[in-house]
Amino acid sequence: MTPELTRSEESVLDLAVVPRRAVLSVSGGLDSTVMAYLLHSRGSELVILSVDYGQRHVRELESATATALALGARQHRIDLRGIGALLAGSALTDEQVAVPDGHYTDESMRATVVPNRNALLLDLAVGVAVSVEADAVVFGVHAGDHTVYPDCRPDFVRAYSAMALVANEGFLPDGFRVMAPFLHATKTQIVSLGAELGVPLERTWSCYRGGKLHCGVCGTCVERREAFVLAGVVDPTEYAVAGQEG
């Protein structure tokens, strides 16, 4: 029997149905890692996809592999570096573009947009879902992404879900869903839920610069630090630059 949702889960999740078997897009960051642990705790069988698309923070894939091993999930690491090389102009895939520091803003974080990234990753996940007869594809976008990233917004999730059903009509199980459980959750809520679930948050990776340590000053590091502070959870992350909270 599937356990009842806890109060924290109810307040955070857009998860009306817990999938029997789910294909997850797991980068190794906070959001997708907590998502994987959550679905595992709910009894879902997980198939994890992690994609190398030429991101400078490819270090995150080590964290994704650690999550798959810890949860006993199948993981497939997909090499899309050839495609990533075509997506020039993003700080994530183009060494000539600087990673912005400081808080997320519409203008500063435009540099981190990778064109059509989520649609590309979801296409792979849906294809795998057909192959393994999964009843859901799940990815970890959250409310804080909506302002900056068009492919993290509710309209995108709805439109992509409809397209996936049309494109694979007759090949997906009844009730198949493309799910974004954290679509309306804040990063602070995700950190709180991760702590409640006992997720090893110190193993997750957020920094877009992808060095040996989190830099502590780029947009994702600032967001990560503030989420721990606001959640009242001790931040286990080692940062290259200390004391930048808030």
N, C-alpha and C positions, 0 to 999 in steps of 0.2 A: 504494500500500500504506500502511495506517495505521501510523505508527511505534509502537514499543513504549512503554508507560507508563514514565516515569522513576521512580526510587525514591521521590522526593517525592510524585509523583502516586499511586503505589500505596498509600502510607501514609495519604493523605488521602481518597481518592475512594471514593464509592459509585457507580461508573460501570462496570457490567459490560458494557454495550453502548454504543458511541459512535453516536449517531443520525446518520442521513444528512442529514435536514433537521429542525431543531428550532425551536420557538417558545419564546423566552426572555422571562421577566419580568425586566426590567433596570431597577432603580431609579436606578442611578448610584452606589451605595455600593460598598464594598470587595468584598463577597461576590459580588454579581451581576456586577460588572465582571470580576473574576478568572474567574468561571465562563464568561463570554462569551469571554474570550481563550483559556481552556483549550479550549473546544469548537471554536473557530476553528482552534487549533493542531492539533486532532485531525482536521480536515477537514470538520466539520459545516457545512452551509449554515444560516445564522442568519436568523431573522425575530424582530426585537426589539420587544417591547411595553413602553411606559413610560406610567404612568398618573398623571394629575393628579387626585387624589381630595380636593383641598382641603388637603393637608398644608402646614403652615407652612414646612417645609423643601423647598418646591417647587424650590428652587435645585438639588436633586439631579438634576432632569431635564436640566439643561444637561450634566451629566457623562454621563448616559445617551446623549444625542445625540452627544457627542464620541466615545464608545465605538463607536456604530453607524457613524459616519463613518470612524473609524480602521480598522475591520474590514471596511468595504464591505458592511455588512449592511443589509437593509431595516429601517426603524424606523417604528412606528406610535405616535404619541402620542395617548392616549385621554383625553378630558375626562369625568371622573366627579365633578366638583365638586358637582353637584346631589345626588349620593348622599352624598358626604362631609359635606355640610351636615346630613344627617340623623343622622350618627354622632357626636352630641355626647357630651361627657364624656371624650374622649381629648385629651391634651396635644398630639397631632399634628394634630388637626383643630379644636380648640376653643381660641380665644385666651383664654378665661376660666380654662383649666386650665394651671397652671405646668409647664414641663418640669423634671423632677427632675435634680438634680446628683449627682455621685459614682458609686460603683460600682453595678452592677446588683444589685438585691435584689428578692425577690418583691413586697414591699410598695411600694417606691418606684417601680418600673418598671411597676406596674399602670396607672399614669396614662397610659402610652404605648400601651396596647392599643387598637387600632381594631377594633371588633367585626366578625368574619367577614371581615377584609380579604383574607387569602390565598385563601379560597374564592372571593370575588368576582373577584379578579385571575386566578385559575386558570380560572374559568369562561370568562372572555374568551379566555384563551390556548388553551383546548381548542377553543372555537368557531373560532378562527382556524386552529388545527391541522387541523380538519376541512376548512376552506376551501382551505388551501394544500397539503393532503395531506402534512403533516409526520408523522414517526413518533415524535415525542416533544415533550412540553412540559417545560421545565426551569426550576426556580427555585432561589434561592440561600440557603435557610435553612441554619443551621449549629448545631452542638451547643450553643453558648452561648445560643441562643435558647430552648432547651427549657424551662427553668425558668419563664420569664416568659410566653411566648407559646404558648397551646394549639395554634394553627394552624401551629406550626413543629416539632411533635413527630412522631416516627416513626408513632405511631398515626394522626395526621391524614393523613400522606402515604399510608399504606396505604389508609385508608378513602376518601380522595378519589380515589385511583387507581382503586379498584374502582368507585366511583360513576361516574367519567368513562367507563369502559368500558361500563357498563350503559346510561348515558344516550345513548351514541352508537354502540350496537351496529349493525354493518353499515356504518358510515360512517368508521371509522378503519382505517388500514392494519394488517395482521397484525403483532403484536409491539409495537403502540403502548404507550408508557410515559409516566407522569408521573414525572419524575426530580428528585431533590434530591441532586446529587453530593456536597455538603458536609454532608449530614445528620449525620454523625458526626465532623466535623472541627471543630477549634477555630479561633478567629479568628487565633491565632498561626500555625497551619499554613497558613491561607489567605493571610496576608501573605507567608509564606516561599515559597509556590507562586507567588504573583503576582510576587515579585521574580525568581524563577527563570525565569518566562515572559517577563520584560521588560515587564510591565504598567506603564503610566504611573500609578502609584498616587497621584501628586500630583493627578491629575485627578478622583479619586473624591471623593464627598461623603458624610459620615456625620452631621454635626451636626444634631440635631433642632430647633435654634433657627433655622437657616436664614439667618444673617446673611451679611455679606460674607466673613467668615472663620469657620472652625470656632471655636466658643466656647472649647473646651478643657476645660470642666468638666462638661458634661452627661453622662449615662450613656453615650451612644454615643461621645462624644469620649474619655472616660476609657478605655473599652474599646479604642478605636482606638489610643490612645497606648501602652497596655500591650502590645498585640499586636505593635507594631513593636519595642518594647524586648525582649520575650521572644523574638522571632524573630531578633534581632540584625541588623535591617534599619534603615538610616537612615530616619527619618520625614521625608518631604518636605513634610508638612502645615504650613501657617502657621496658628497658633492665636492667638486674641485674648488669651488668658491663658496665659502660658508657665510651664513648670516644674512641671506637675502630675503627671508620670509616677509610677506606682506609688502 
